């Protein structure tokens, strides 16, 4: 199973999201070809209602604890509750790596 699939599975189990995107952005960084080290995740879930950005990110990092311990280097996180996503259904665009 790829790291992308494991991330998707972990976030699905943790949050039962109404919307989930897991994008491998490793190719945008100075890493070996086919690396799985840098990801962007977009998670829309009821679990984020009433929580600030820091608390949401802590929840996502907690769900990805095993992957982070196993070499996942970076995760760009967009975390919204369903009402926020309905109002603004787009994710942040990741900037290119400075190398």
C-alpha positions in Angstrom: 0.0 0.0 0.0 1.4 3.4 -0.9 1.9 6.1 1.7 -0.8 8.2 0.0 -3.2 5.3 0.5 -2.2 4.9 4.1 -2.6 8.6 4.8 -6.1 8.5 3.2 -7.0 5.5 5.3 -5.8 7.1 8.5 -7.7 10.3 7.9 -10.8 8.5 6.9 -10.8 6.4 10.0 -10.0 9.4 12.3 -12.5 11.9 10.8 -15.1 10.2 8.5 -14.6 13.3 6.2 -17.3 14.6 3.9 -14.4 15.6 1.6 -10.9 14.4 1.5 -8.0 15.0 -0.8 -4.5 13.5 -0.4 -2.0 14.8 -2.9 1.7 13.7 -3.2 3.6 16.9 -3.7 7.1 15.3 -3.3 7.9 16.0 -7.0 7.9 19.7 -6.1 10.8 19.3 -3.7 14.4 18.3 -3.8 13.9 14.6 -3.1 14.6 11.4 -5.1 12.2 10.5 -7.9 9.1 8.6 -6.7 9.5 9.9 -3.1 6.6 9.9 -0.8 7.7 12.6 1.7 5.7 15.7 1.0 1.8 15.7 0.9 -1.1 18.1 0.9 -4.3 17.1 2.6 -7.7 18.7 2.5 -9.9 17.4 5.2 -13.5 18.5 5.7 -15.1 17.0 8.8 -17.6 17.6 11.6 -14.8 17.0 14.0 -13.4 20.5 13.2 -16.6 22.4 14.2 -15.7 25.0 16.9 -12.0 24.3 16.7 -9.3 26.7 15.7 -6.6 26.0 13.1 -3.9 24.9 15.6 -6.3 22.4 17.3 -7.4 21.1 13.9 -3.8 20.6 12.7 -2.9 18.8 16.0 -5.8 16.4 15.3 -4.5 15.8 11.7 -0.9 15.3 12.9 -2.2 12.9 15.6 -4.0 10.8 13.0 -0.8 10.7 10.9 1.5 9.9 13.8 2.7 6.6 12.4 3.4 8.0 9.0 5.3 10.9 10.5 7.4 8.5 12.5 8.0 6.4 9.4 9.5 9.2 7.3 6.7 11.5 6.2 8.5 14.8 6.1 5.9 17.5 5.4 2.1 17.8 5.4 0.3 21.0 4.1 -3.1 20.9 5.8 -6.4 22.5 4.8 -8.9 21.6 7.5 -12.5 22.9 7.4 -15.8 22.0 8.9 -18.6 21.4 6.4 -20.1 24.9 6.6 -16.8 26.5 6.0 -16.2 24.3 3.0 -19.6 25.1 1.6 -18.8 28.8 1.9 -15.3 28.4 0.4 -14.8 25.1 -1.4 -11.2 25.5 -2.4 -7.9 24.5 -0.9 -4.8 26.5 -0.4 -2.3 26.2 -3.3 1.1 24.9 -2.2 4.0 27.0 -3.2 6.9 25.5 -5.2 9.9 24.4 -3.1 12.9 26.8 -3.0 15.1 23.7 -3.5 
